Amino acid sequence: MTMQELKVFGEKQIRTVWDEVQEKWYFCVNDVISVLTDSMDPVDYFKKLRKRDPELDLFVRGTNCPPHQFISTDGKRHSARCMDLQSVLRLVQSIPSKKAEPFKRWLAQTGAERIHQMQDPELGIHQSLMDYKRLGYSDNWINQRLKSIEVRKDLTDQWRVHNVKEGVQYATLTDIIYQTWAGLTAREYKNLKGLHQENLRDNMTNEELVMNMLAELTATNITKEEHPLSMEEHAKVAARGGSVAKVAKEAFETQTGKKVVSSLNMKKYLDSQLPELGFEEK
């Protein structure tokens, strides 16, 4: 069994896969290259790197760089080469970068953290908290986001035991939830916020997170009570969960005069806070 996660190095995200059988992380090669080089075309950079370094090319041609099907926010699978910790360290040797040494330390820490988190899940929550703090999120938002992660996990756990397959089916049900309460699919929501590969929920406001949590919490509880098994049944439950949040959203907007669904993203928010915090843009 494998599990995908996004890891943060500096201000960039690296797609990772935890292989429970082998008990080790695999890191997306394109993301590693992007972090170390700031290259706009990591695929092309990797091709040229292999030409310059024949030993690396031979290394990659073996079993050291297996492809993995990453699931994007639209539910589609995209294949990308991955490397385990030892192989990434070999890759780093071939890339001239000021970030090489801090990146090596980050890799070592990531590997160790996973083992500790398996023994104590609270450590994983603490790490997420620290990552969000480093990126500039407020304590209030972080509390909401961590709660939303817990609510989402409860829902996907219920989907898993009620015959929903990870990937397209998860994405389909998530879209139904979004579209019911927010009037937008995940892709449309990201377009509204001007996002590309960024995580949508990491760019939601407190109000958006709360409404989405309400929708997913409702869907979770209905699933526990009614035990849907077909996709048609799950779709109806997802819509019912979204409908509860839609009613709450409309009531909130009526009482406050404030729209819940927003084009605001994290970068725009931080930029808007610069004058208030006394920072000057360089």
BELFENHU-V260431 format. One record per pair of residues at least 6 apart in sequence whose ideal C-beta (glycine too) atoms are under 8 Angstrom apart, sorted by the first residue. I is the first residue (numbers start at 0). J is the second residue. If there is no record, write none. Layout:
I:J ; I:J
//
This chain:
0:19 ; 0:20 ; 1:16 ; 1:17 ; 1:18 ; 1:19 ; 1:67 ; 2:16 ; 2:17 ; 2:19 ; 3:14 ; 3:15 ; 3:16 ; 3:69 ; 3:70 ; 4:14 ; 4:15 ; 4:16 ; 4:17 ; 5:12 ; 5:13 ; 5:14 ; 5:15 ; 5:198 ; 6:12 ; 6:13 ; 6:15 ; 6:26 ; 6:109 ; 7:13 ; 7:130 ; 7:133 ; 7:134 ; 8:34 ; 8:102 ; 8:105 ; 9:34 ; 9:98 ; 10:134 ; 11:30 ; 11:33 ; 11:34 ; 12:30 ; 12:196 ; 12:197 ; 12:198 ; 13:26 ; 13:27 ; 13:30 ; 13:31 ; 13:34 ; 14:26 ; 14:27 ; 14:30 ; 14:69 ; 14:79 ; 15:24 ; 15:25 ; 15:26 ; 15:27 ; 15:109 ; 16:24 ; 16:25 ; 16:67 ; 16:69 ; 16:81 ; 17:23 ; 17:24 ; 17:25 ; 17:113 ; 18:24 ; 18:25 ; 21:83 ; 22:114 ; 23:83 ; 23:84 ; 23:110 ; 24:83 ; 24:84 ; 24:109 ; 24:110 ; 24:113 ; 25:65 ; 25:67 ; 25:81 ; 25:82 ; 25:83 ; 26:81 ; 26:82 ; 26:83 ; 26:84 ; 26:87 ; 26:106 ; 27:67 ; 27:69 ; 27:79 ; 27:80 ; 27:81 ; 28:41 ; 28:45 ; 28:64 ; 28:79 ; 28:80 ; 28:81 ; 28:82 ; 28:87 ; 28:90 ; 29:41 ; 29:42 ; 29:45 ; 29:79 ; 29:80 ; 30:41 ; 31:82 ; 31:87 ; 31:90 ; 31:91 ; 31:102 ; 32:38 ; 32:41 ; 32:44 ; 32:45 ; 32:48 ; 32:90 ; 32:94 ; 33:41 ; 34:98 ; 34:102 ; 35:91 ; 35:94 ; 35:96 ; 35:98 ; 35:99 ; 35:102 ; 36:44 ; 36:94 ; 36:96 ; 38:44 ; 45:80 ; 48:55 ; 48:93 ; 48:94 ; 49:55 ; 49:56 ; 49:59 ; 50:56 ; 51:93 ; 52:93 ; 55:89 ; 55:90 ; 55:93 ; 58:64 ; 58:86 ; 58:89 ; 59:80 ; 63:82 ; 63:83 ; 63:86 ; 63:89 ; 64:80 ; 64:81 ; 64:82 ; 64:86 ; 65:80 ; 65:81 ; 66:78 ; 66:79 ; 66:80 ; 66:81 ; 67:78 ; 67:79 ; 67:80 ; 67:81 ; 68:76 ; 68:77 ; 68:78 ; 69:76 ; 69:77 ; 69:78 ; 69:79 ; 70:76 ; 70:165 ; 70:166 ; 70:169 ; 70:170 ; 71:77 ; 72:170 ; 72:185 ; 72:186 ; 72:189 ; 72:198 ; 72:199 ; 73:170 ; 73:185 ; 73:186 ; 74:166 ; 74:167 ; 74:169 ; 74:170 ; 74:171 ; 74:174 ; 75:167 ; 76:166 ; 82:89 ; 82:90 ; 84:106 ; 84:107 ; 84:109 ; 84:110 ; 87:106 ; 88:103 ; 88:106 ; 91:99 ; 91:102 ; 91:103 ; 96:102 ; 112:122 ; 112:123 ; 112:126 ; 115:122 ; 116:122 ; 116:123 ; 116:126 ; 124:145 ; 127:145 ; 127:148 ; 128:141 ; 128:145 ; 131:140 ; 131:141 ; 131:144 ; 132:138 ; 132:141 ; 134:265 ; 135:265 ; 135:269 ; 136:144 ; 136:265 ; 139:205 ; 140:205 ; 140:208 ; 143:205 ; 143:208 ; 143:209 ; 143:212 ; 144:200 ; 144:201 ; 144:208 ; 146:212 ; 147:200 ; 147:208 ; 147:211 ; 147:212 ; 147:215 ; 150:212 ; 150:215 ; 150:216 ; 150:219 ; 151:215 ; 153:215 ; 153:216 ; 153:219 ; 154:215 ; 154:216 ; 154:218 ; 154:219 ; 154:222 ; 155:169 ; 157:219 ; 157:222 ; 157:223 ; 158:168 ; 158:169 ; 158:172 ; 158:222 ; 158:233 ; 159:165 ; 161:222 ; 161:226 ; 161:227 ; 161:228 ; 161:233 ; 162:228 ; 162:229 ; 163:169 ; 163:172 ; 163:230 ; 163:233 ; 168:230 ; 168:233 ; 170:185 ; 171:230 ; 171:234 ; 172:233 ; 172:234 ; 172:237 ; 173:185 ; 173:237 ; 174:184 ; 174:185 ; 175:234 ; 175:237 ; 175:238 ; 175:241 ; 176:211 ; 176:214 ; 176:215 ; 176:218 ; 176:237 ; 176:238 ; 176:240 ; 176:241 ; 176:244 ; 177:183 ; 177:184 ; 177:185 ; 177:188 ; 177:211 ; 177:241 ; 178:184 ; 178:241 ; 179:214 ; 179:237 ; 179:238 ; 179:240 ; 179:241 ; 179:242 ; 179:244 ; 179:245 ; 180:210 ; 180:211 ; 180:214 ; 180:241 ; 180:242 ; 180:243 ; 180:244 ; 180:245 ; 180:248 ; 181:188 ; 181:207 ; 181:210 ; 181:211 ; 181:248 ; 181:259 ; 181:260 ; 182:260 ; 183:191 ; 183:260 ; 185:199 ; 188:199 ; 188:260 ; 189:195 ; 189:197 ; 189:199 ; 191:260 ; 191:262 ; 192:199 ; 192:202 ; 192:261 ; 192:262 ; 192:263 ; 192:264 ; 193:262 ; 193:264 ; 193:267 ; 194:202 ; 194:264 ; 197:264 ; 197:265 ; 200:208 ; 200:211 ; 201:265 ; 202:263 ; 202:264 ; 202:265 ; 203:211 ; 204:259 ; 204:261 ; 204:263 ; 206:251 ; 206:257 ; 206:259 ; 206:261 ; 207:259 ; 207:260 ; 207:261 ; 210:244 ; 210:247 ; 210:248 ; 210:251 ; 210:259 ; 211:244 ; 213:243 ; 213:244 ; 213:247 ; 214:240 ; 214:241 ; 214:243 ; 214:244 ; 215:240 ; 216:240 ; 217:239 ; 217:240 ; 217:243 ; 217:244 ; 218:236 ; 218:237 ; 218:239 ; 218:240 ; 218:241 ; 219:240 ; 221:236 ; 221:239 ; 221:240 ; 222:233 ; 222:236 ; 225:232 ; 225:236 ; 227:233 ; 227:235 ; 227:236 ; 248:259 ; 248:260 ; 251:257 ; 251:259 ; 252:258 ; 252:259 ; 270:280 ; 273:279 ; 273:280
//
